[in-house]
Amino acid sequence: MIIGKSIDQLQVGDAAELAKTVSESDIYLYAGVTGDFNPAHINEAYAQKTFFKTRIAHGMLAAGFISAILGSHLPGPGTIYVRQELNFLAPVRMGDTITARVEVVEIIAEEKRARLKTTCVNQDGIVVLDGEAMVSPPKPKKA
């Protein structure tokens, strides 16, 4: 079984990234899984009349890329999400390539928690969301 980095293995400045191009299928699958059928995401005729002039991805779809990093890369498998603050700054459109990044900014050893800066940036360098996460990294591997 693969286990991520424990609190003792993490260091301030540790970072990981994941990039994904958002497809129409991703948006429809997300809508189906969550039940969020907001027409801004799934109805082009409706979306053309909005501020964005086209369908946009669910904000939480992009935020999910942060979760993927936390659970799969840094700290990695066994990590428990405690808190996430998000600021949605720009829309994510179909075809955008979003690079999610997490960076350790504080180790709270006595609480066995880590605070991380979280961001998602599109292919044009525009920050589409930012925030901060608090996680409980996995327990150390037993020898």
PAZAPA-4460 file (N, C-alpha, C; in steps of 0.05 Angstrom, whole numbers, plus 32768, in hexadecimal, padded with zeros to 4 digits):
% residues 143
    n_x    n_y    n_z   ca_x   ca_y   ca_z    c_x    c_y    c_z   seq   type   mol
   8011   7FE8   8000   8000   8000   8000   8012   8019   8000     1      M     A
   800B   802C   7FEF   801A   8045   7FED   800F   8058   8002     2      I     A
   8022   8065   8010   801A   8079   8024   8029   8093   801D     3      I     A
   801B   80A9   8020   8027   80C3   801B   803B   80CC   8030     4      G     A
   8044   80E4   802E   8057   80EF   8041   804A   80F5   805C     5      K     A
   8056   80EC   8071   804C   80F2   808C   8054   810E   8094     6      S     A
   804A   8118   80AA   8050   8133   80B3   806E   8137   80B7     7      I     A
   807C   8122   80C0   8099   8124   80C4   80A9   8125   80AA     8      D     A
   809D   811C   8093   80AA   811C   807A   80A5   8135   8069     9      Q     A
   8091   8145   8071   808A   815D   8062   809C   8174   806B    10      L     A
   80A1   8186   8057   80B1   819E   805D   80A3   81B6   8050    11      Q     A
   80A5   81CD   805D   809B   81E6   8051   80A8   81E9   8036    12      V     A
   8099   81EF   8022   80A4   81F2   8007   809F   81DA   7FF5    13      G     A
   8099   81C3   8001   8092   81AB   7FF0   807A   81B3   7FDF    14      D     A
   807A   81AA   7FC6   8064   81B1   7FB4   805F   819B   7FA0    15      A     A
   8047   819B   7F95   8041   8187   7F80   802C   8195   7F6D    16      A     A
   802C   818C   7F54   801A   8197   7F40   800D   8180   7F30    17      E     A
   7FF6   8186   7F25   7FE8   8174   7F13   7FDB   8185   7EFE    18      L     A
   7FDD   817D   7EE4   7FD0   818D   7ECF   7FBC   817B   7EC1    19      A     A
   7FA5   8187   7EB9   7F8F   8179   7EAC   7F81   818C   7E99    20      K     A
   7F7C   8183   7E81   7F6C   8192   7E6E   7F4E   818B   7E73    21      T     A
   7F3E   819F   7E78   7F22   819B   7E7F   7F12   8197   7E66    22      V     A
   7F04   8180   7E64   7EF4   817A   7E4C   7ED6   817D   7E52    23      S     A
   7EC7   817D   7E3D   7EAA   817D   7E40   7EA0   8165   7E50    24      E     A
   7EAD   814E   7E4A   7EA6   8136   7E59   7EAA   8139   7E77    25      S     A
   7EC1   8146   7E7E   7EC6   814A   7E9B   7EAF   8159   7EA8    26      D     A
   7EA6   816E   7E9A   7E90   817F   7EA5   7E76   816F   7EA8    27      I     A
   7E70   8160   7E94   7E57   8150   7E95   7E59   813A   7EAA    28      Y     A
   7E70   812D   7EAC   7E74   8118   7EC1   7E72   8124   7EDD    29      L     A
   7E7E   813C   7EE1   7E7D   8149   7EFB   7E60   8150   7F01    30      Y     A
   7E51   815B   7EEE   7E35   8161   7EF2   7E25   8148   7EFA    31      A     A
   7E2A   8132   7EEC   7E1C   811A   7EF2   7E22   810E   7F0E    32      G     A
   7E3B   810F   7F16   7E43   8105   7F30   7E38   8116   7F46    33      V     A
   7E39   8130   7F43   7E31   8142   7F59   7E14   814A   7F58    34      T     A
   7E07   8148   7F41   7DEC   8152   7F3E   7DEA   816F   7F39    35      G     A
   7E01   817C   7F34   7E02   8199   7F2E   7DFE   819E   7F10    36      D     A
   7DE5   81A2   7F08   7DDF   81A6   7EEC   7DD9   81C3   7EE6    37      F     A
   7DE7   81D5   7EF3   7DE5   81F2   7EEE   7DE8   81F6   7ED0    38      N     A
   7DD6   8204   7EC3   7DD8   8208   7EA6   7DF1   8218   7E9E    39      P     A
   7DFE   8226   7EB0   7E17   8234   7EA9   7E2C   8220   7EA2    40      A     A
   7E29   8207   7EAA   7E3C   81F2   7EA4   7E34   81DF   7E8D    41      H     A
   7E1A   81DB   7E89   7E12   81C6   7E77   7DFF   81D0   7E60    42      I     A
   7DF8   81E9   7E5F   7DE5   81F3   7E4B   7DF2   820A   7E3C    43      N     A
   7DFC   8205   7E24   7E0B   821A   7E15   7DF9   8232   7E0F    44      E     A
   7DE0   822D   7E07   7DCE   8243   7E00   7DCA   8256   7E18    45      A     A
   7DC6   824A   7E2F   7DC4   825A   7E48   7DDE   8268   7E4E    46      Y     A
   7DF4   8259   7E4C   7E0E   8264   7E54   7E17   827B   7E42    47      A     A
   7E0E   827B   7E29   7E15   8291   7E17   7E0A   82AC   7E20    48      Q     A
   7DF5   82AB   7E30   7DE8   82C4   7E3A   7DF4   82CD   7E55    49      K     A
   7E07   82BE   7E5F   7E14   82C5   7E79   7E2C   82D7   7E75    50      T     A
   7E37   82E0   7E8A   7E4F   82F0   7E8A   7E66   82E3   7E7C    51      F     A
   7E68   82C7   7E7E   7E7E   82B8   7E72   7E7B   82B2   7E55    52      F     A
   7E62   82B4   7E4A   7E5C   82B0   7E2D   7E5F   8293   7E23    53      K     A
   7E65   8281   7E35   7E67   8264   7E2E   7E66   8254   7E48    54      T     A
   7E63   823A   7E45   7E62   8229   7E5D   7E7E   822A   7E6B    55      R     A
   7E7C   8228   7E85   7E95   8227   7E95   7E93   820E   7EA7    56      I     A
   7EAB   8205   7EAF   7EAC   81EE   7EC1   7EA3   81F5   7EDD    57      A     A
   7E9A   81E2   7EEB   7E93   81E6   7F08   7EAC   81EE   7F16    58      H     A
   7EAA   8201   7F28   7EC1   820A   7F37   7ECD   81F3   7F48    59      G     A
   7EBC   81E2   7F52   7EC5   81CC   7F63   7ED3   81B6   7F52    60      M     A
   7ECE   81B6   7F38   7EDD   81A3   7F27   7EFA   81AA   7F28    61      L     A
   7F01   81C3   7F24   7F1D   81CC   7F26   7F28   81C7   7F42    62      A     A
   7F18   81CD   7F56   7F21   81C9   7F72   7F27   81AC   7F77    63      A     A
   7F19   819A   7F69   7F1E   817E   7F6C   7F3A   8176   7F64    64      G     A
   7F47   8185   7F52   7F62   817F   7F4A   7F75   8183   7F62    65      F     A
   7F6F   8196   7F73   7F7F   8199   7F8C   7F7C   8181   7F9D    66      I     A
   7F64   8177   7FA0   7F5F   815F   7FB0   7F6F   8147   7FA5    67      S     A
   7F70   8145   7F8A   7F7F   8130   7F7E   7F9D   8131   7F85    68      A     A
   7FA8   8149   7F86   7FC4   814B   7F8E   7FC7   8142   7FAB    69      I     A
   7FB6   814D   7FBD   7FB9   8147   7FD9   7FB7   8129   7FDF    70      L     A
   7FA5   811B   7FD1   7FA0   80FF   7FD7   7FB2   80EC   7FC7    71      G     A
   7FBF   80F6   7FB2   7FCF   80E5   7FA1   7FED   80EC   7FA1    72      S     A
   7FF4   8105   7FA6   800F   810D   7FA3   801C   811A   7FBB    73      H     A
   800F   812F   7FC6   801B   813D   7FDD   8005   8147   7FF0    74      L     A
   8004   813E   8008   8015   812A   8014   8012   810E   8008    75      P     A
   7FFB   8108   7FFC   7FF8   80EE   7FEE   7FE4   80DC   7FFB    76      G     A
   7FE4   80C2   7FF3   7FD0   80AF   7FFD   7FCF   80AE   801C    77      P     A
   7FB7   80AF   8026   7FB3   80AE   8043   7FAE   80CA   804F    78      G     A
   7FB1   80DF   803E   7FAC   80FA   8048   7F8F   80FF   804C    79      T     A
   7F88   810D   8061   7F6D   8114   8067   7F6A   8132   8065    80      I     A
   7F56   813B   8054   7F50   8157   8051   7F42   8161   806B    81      Y     A
   7F4B   8176   8076   7F3F   8182   808E   7F2F   819B   8087    82      V     A
   7F3B   81AC   8075   7F2E   81C5   806E   7F39   81CF   8053    83      R     A
   7F27   81DD   8044   7F30   81E9   802B   7F22   8204   8028    84      Q     A
   7F31   8219   8024   7F26   8233   801E   7F2C   8238   8000    85      E     A
   7F18   8242   7FF2   7F1B   8246   7FD5   7F12   8262   7FCD    86      L     A
   7F20   826E   7FBB   7F18   8286   7FAE   7F16   8281   7F90    87      N     A
   7EFF   8283   7F84   7EFB   827E   7F68   7F00   8298   7F59    88      F     A
   7F15   829A   7F4A   7F1E   82B3   7F3F   7F18   82B7   7F21    89      L     A
   7F16   82A1   7F12   7F12   82A3   7EF5   7F04   8289   7EEC    90      A     A
   7EF5   828A   7ED6   7EE8   8272   7ECC   7EFB   825E   7EC0    91      P     A
   7EF2   8245   7EC1   7F00   822F   7EB3   7EEE   8227   7E9C    92      V     A
   7EF9   8228   7E84   7EE9   8222   7E6C   7EF2   8207   7E61    93      R     A
   7EE0   81FA   7E52   7EE8   81E1   7E44   7F01   81E6   7E33    94      M     A
   7F13   81D4   7E35   7F2C   81D6   7E26   7F43   81E3   7E36    95      G     A
   7F3C   81F0   7E4C   7F51   81FC   7E5D   7F62   81E6   7E6A    96      D     A
   7F7C   81EA   7E6B   7F8D   81D8   7E7A   7F93   81E5   7E94    97      T     A
   7F8A   81D8   7EA9   7F8D   81E3   7EC4   7FA4   81D4   7ED3    98      I     A
   7FB6   81E4   7EDE   7FCC   81D9   7EEE   7FC6   81E0   7F0B    99      T     A
   7FC0   81CB   7F1A   7FBC   81CE   7F37   7FD6   81CB   7F45   100      A     A
   7FDA   81DA   7F5B   7FF3   81D9   7F6A   7FED   81DB   7F88   101      R     A
   7FFA   81CB   7F97   7FF9   81CE   7FB4   8016   81D1   7FBE   102      V     A
   8019   81E2   7FD3   8033   81E7   7FDE   8030   81E8   7FFD   103      E     A
   8041   81DA   800B   8041   81DA   8028   804B   81F5   8031   104      V     A
   803B   8203   8041   8043   821D   804C   8047   821C   806A   105      V     A
   803D   8208   8077   8040   8206   8094   803D   81E9   809D   106      E     A
   804E   81E0   80AF   804B   81C6   80BC   8043   81CC   80D9   107      I     A
   802D   81C0   80E1   8023   81C3   80FD   8027   81A8   810A   108      I     A
   803F   81A2   8112   8047   8188   811C   8036   817E   8134   109      A     A
   8031   8190   8147   8022   8188   815F   8006   817F   8159   110      E     A
   7FFA   8189   8143   7FDF   8181   813A   7FE0   816C   8124   111      E     A
   7FF8   8166   811B   7FFC   8154   8104   7FEC   815D   80EC   112      K     A
   7FEF   8177   80E6   7FE1   8184   80CF   7FF5   8193   80BE   113      R     A
   7FEE   8197   80A5   7FFD   81A7   8093   7FEB   81BB   8085   114      A     A
   7FF4   81D4   8083   7FE5   81E8   8075   7FF2   81EC   8059   115      R     A
   7FE1   81EC   8044   7FEB   81EE   8029   7FDE   8204   8019   116      L     A
   7FEE   8212   8009   7FE4   8225   7FF6   7FDA   8215   7FDE   117      K     A
   7FC2   821C   7FD4   7FB6   820D   7FBE   7FAF   8220   7FA7   118      T     A
   7FB7   8219   7F8F   7FB0   822A   7F78   7FAA   8219   7F5F   119      T     A
   7F9A   8225   7F4E   7F95   8219   7F33   7F99   8230   7F1F   120      C     A
   7FA9   822B   7F0A   7FB1   823F   7EF6   7FAA   8233   7EDB   121      V     A
   7FA0   8244   7EC9   7F9A   823A   7EAE   7FB3   823C   7E9C   122      N     A
   7FB0   8234   7E83   7FC6   8233   7E70   7FD1   824F   7E69   123      Q     A
   7FC2   8264   7E6F   7FCA   827F   7E6A   7FD7   828C   7E83   124      D     A
   7FDB   827C   7E98   7FE7   8286   7EB0   7FD3   8295   7EC2   125      G     A
   7FBA   8293   7EBC   7FA5   82A1   7ECD   7F9E   828F   7EE4   126      I     A
   7F9F   829A   7EFC   7F97   828B   7F14   7F79   8289   7F14   127      V     A
   7F6E   8271   7F12   7F51   826D   7F12   7F46   8269   7F2D   128      V     A
   7F56   825E   7F3F   7F4E   825C   7F5B   7F67   825A   7F6C   129      L     A
   7F64   8264   7F85   7F79   8260   7F98   7F6C   825C   7FB4   130      D     A
   7F7D   8255   7FC7   7F72   8250   7FE1   7F87   8244   7FF3   131      G     A
   7F7D   8236   8007   7F8E   822A   801B   7F81   8211   8025   132      E     A
   7F91   81FC   8029   7F87   81E2   8033   7F95   81DC   804D   133      A     A
   7F86   81CE   805F   7F92   81C2   8077   7F8D   81A4   8074   134      M     A
   7FA3   8195   8078   7FA1   8178   8075   7FAD   816A   808D   135      V     A
   7FA5   8152   8091   7FB1   8140   80A4   7FC0   812A   8094   136      S     A
   7FDB   812C   8092   7FEA   8119   8082   7FE7   80FD   808D   137      P     A
   7FEE   80E9   807D   7FEC   80CD   8088   7FFF   80C8   809F   138      P     A
   7FF9   80B5   80AF   800B   80AD   80C4   8024   80A1   80B9   139      K     A
   803B   80A3   80C7   8054   8098   80BD   8051   807A   80B8   140      P     A
   8061   8071   80A4   8061   8054   809E   806E   8045   80B5   141      K     A
   8063   802E   80BB   806E   801E   80D1   8085   800E   80C5   142      K     A
   809A   800C   80D4   80B2   7FFD   80CB   80AE   7FDF   80CC   143      A     A
***
